[in-house]
Amino acid sequence: MTLTIETGRRQEVAAAAYRMRHHVLNMGEAQGQGYVGQALGAADMLAAVYADQLRYRADDPHWGGRDRFLLSTGHYAIGLYAALAEAGIIGVDELDSYGSDGSRLPMSGMASYTPGMEISGGSLGHGLTVAVGMALGLRHQGSPARVFNFLSDGELDEGSTWEAAMSASHHRLGNLTALVDINALQADGPTAGVLRTEPVADKWAACGWFVRRVDGNDVDALLAAFDDIAARRSLTGTPSVLLCDTRVGCGVPLLETREKAHFMRIDADEWQPCRDQLFAGYQENDK
């Protein structure tokens, strides 16, 4: 891709991603464990969506003209809560209640609890099917709203995901974009060892999707890919998928380099060093 990303736009998304990672660490510390590694890895993807792509009204999460963001991987909710706080849909102070009794921010995302949460995710394989229905319904209504579905590489093991992919192409749902977090890790171990999905880009293309694959922790690459998707959407009317290779624990070397685990436990004395490393890395990258 040859698209050039404006400096201010890049800086806005990078700053949002940094703050979101900081929120994630704070929420994780409240519980002492959680899906912190996945949320840190996906922060750049979520920041690009919420700070640059999504049309929404912070004071009216149910606004009919909004773009829909569906978190199929409900266990990534800690990352989405950080994004919703940055978007002003929930208050930053409310993040302190993450995972607590009576909180609107349960450890797995539930639409009935949290403003801005479009679906209750977690039982993997359903997100893209719901997204197809939403995108089709919005088109029938004549709405210009778009649907973004966030799913994981592990979720590509589910047959219903590929049924939905074929359906989206059949109905030419150009208002649908799938975002796949390829972090090579799932609950049962490394993704490639559980059920190999490569060549994943070829599989999406064979289903009739416009495909882009990028480093999901490179803000410039993410924004350029979104721009490319937008340009192609107006020309082809086909659904798009953005395959994002990410690093579990990205932004915090202490967590990037430790043995990977789907549900990460972090000792009490490690949280502040994690924040220190995050801040140092952001300062270095911001020069």
N, C-alpha and C positions, 0 to 999 in steps of 0.2 A: 504494500500500500504506500502511496506517495503523499497522502494527506498530511498537511502540517497542522499541528495543534497549537493554538494560541497559548502563550505563557500563562496568562491570567486564568484561563480555563483549566489548564493542567494544575496550577497551584491550588485552585479552589477545590478540586477533587482530591488532590494529595493531602491537603490540610484536613478535609472531611474524613478521609481514611485514617489519618493519624488520630484524630479525636475519637473516632469509632473504636479503634484498637484500644485506646486508653479506657473508654467506657467498658469494653469487654473485660479487660483485666480487673477493673473495679468490681464488675458484677461477678466475675469468677471468684474473686477473693472472698466475697460474701458467702459463697458455698464451699470454697476450698477445692473445687473440682468442676468439671463440666466439659462441654464441647468448645473449649477455648481455642484449641489448635485450629479447628475448622473455621471458626469465626475470624481469627486473625488472618488466615489464608485468604478468606473471601472478602475481606474488608475493602480492597480496591474495587472489586466487582460491584459491591453494594454501594460504595461511594459514587462510582461512575453512574449508576442508575439513579440514585436519589438526588445527587447534587448536580447532575447534568442532563438526564434523560426524562425522568418521570414528570408528568403533569399531574399535580394534585393541589389540594387546598388544605393547609395544615389545620385550619379551624373547622373544616368540614370533611372528615375522612370518608363520608358516604356521598360526596358530590358526584352526581351522575356522569359528568364529563371527564372524570379522572381516568388516568391510565391505571390498569390493574397490575399489581405485582403479587404473584403467587409464590409463596415459599413452600415448595413441595417437601423439602427436607426439613421437617418441623424441628429437628434437634439443632438446627442452625439458628433457632429463634434468638439466642443471645446476640448474634450478629445483627439480626434484623431489628431488635430492640434498640441497639446502638444507632442504627440508621434512622429509625423512627424518631429517636431523640434529636438527632442532628437535623432532621426535617422539621422539627417543632410539632410533630403530631402527638408525641407524649413528652412530658417534662423530664429533663435530665435527672432531677431529684428522684423521680419515680424509679429509676434504674436501681436504686439501693434496695428495692423490694424484690429484686429478681429471685425467683424460685422459692419465695417465702409463702407461708400459709396466707391465703386471702389476697395474694398479689394478682394484679392484672397481667403479670409477666411470668407465666409458668415456664418451666424448663423446655417444654415442647410447645410450639406455637399453636394457639387455639383462637379461632376467629371470634368466638363468643365472648372472649375475655378482653382482647387487646385492640384498641383503636388502630386502624390502618392494617390489621391482619386480615387478608382477604379469605383465606381458607385455613382449616385446621389440618396441618400436615403431620407427617411422621410415619404413617403407614405407606411406605414408599410405593410409587408406581401410579398414584392417583393424580398428581399435580398436573401433568401435561394433558390428561384426559379432561380435567375440569377446565383447563386453559383453552382447549379446543372449543368446548361448549360456550365459554364466555366470549371468545373471539368471534364465533359464528353468530351468537346472539347480538353482539354489538354491531356487527355488520348488517344484520337484518333490521336493526333499529336505525341504521343510517348514522351511527355514531363514529366520530373520528378517533375515539379512544383506542389505545393499544393495550395489548396484554403481554406481560413479561412473566415467564415461568422459570424459576430458579430450581434446578435439580442437580443431582450429583452423579459422578461416574458410577458409583455403586448402584444407583437407581436404574442405570441402563441395563442391569440384569433382569429387570422386570419386563415381561412380555407386553403388558398393557401400555408401557411407554412407547413401544414401536408401533402398536396399533394406533395410538394417538398420533404418532408422527406421520403415518401413512394417511390418516384421515385429514390432518391439517393440510397436507399437500393436495389431496384430492379436492378439498373445498377451497383451495387457493387462498389461505388465510394469511394475507400479507400483513395483517395487523397483529400477528403473533411472533414473538421472539423467545426462543428458549436459551437459557444461560446455563451451561453445564460446568460445574466446578470439578475439574479433573485433578484431584489431589492424591490419587493412587492409593487411597486408604478407605477401607470400610470396616464394619463391625467385626467381620470374620477374618480380617487380615488385609494384606496388600490386594488391591483390586485385581491386578493381573493374575494373581494366584487363585482367586475365588472363581472368577469367570472372565476370561479374556474378552475385552470389547474392541480392541484394535483390529483393523484400522477404523477407528470410530468416525472420522471425518467422511470416509467413503460410504459408510453405512447411512449417515444422515443424507448425504448427497443422493444415494440410491433411492431414498424415500422421497426425493423431490424437494429438499430444502436447500436454501442458499447457506453456505457454510463458511465460517471464518474461524480459524484457530490461532490463538495468541497466548502470550505470557500473561496470565491473569493477575500478575503482580506488577505489571508495567502499565502505568496510567496512560501514557501516550498511546501505547498499542491498543488499549481498551477503547479509548475515545475515537481513535482512527477507525477501529472496527465498527463501532456504533455509527459513525458517519457513513461508512461504506454500506452498512445495512440499510440505513435510511435512504441513501441514493438508489440502491438496488430495489428497495421496496416499491418506489414510485414507478419503476420500469417494469418489474416482473409480476408483482402481486403474489409472490410466493412466500411462505413462512421462512424465517431465518433462525439459524442457531449459531451461537457464539460459544465455542469450546475454549475454556480457559484453564490452562495448566497453572496450578497454584502450588505454593509450598505451605504445608501445615506449620502453623506457628509463625508465619511470615512477619517480619519486623522485630522479632524478639529472638536473637541468636540462641539464648538459653533454651528456648522451646523448639527452635528450628532444628537444633542438632541433637536433641535427646531422642531416645527410642520412641518411635511414633506409636501412639495409642488412640483408638477411636474416642475414648472417654478419658481425658487427661487429668491426672491428679497432680497438683502443684503444692509443694510444702509451704507452710506459713512464712518461712523466711525467704522464699523465692519471689514473692509478689513484687516487692519494691525493686529488687534488681531487674525484674522484667520491665517495670515501668522506666527505670533508668536507661536500660538498653533501647527501649522504644524511643525515648526522647532523644538519645544520642544519635540514633540512626536517622531520625527525622531531621534533626539539625544538619547532619552531614549531607543528606540528600537535597536539602532545601538551599544549599549554597549555590 
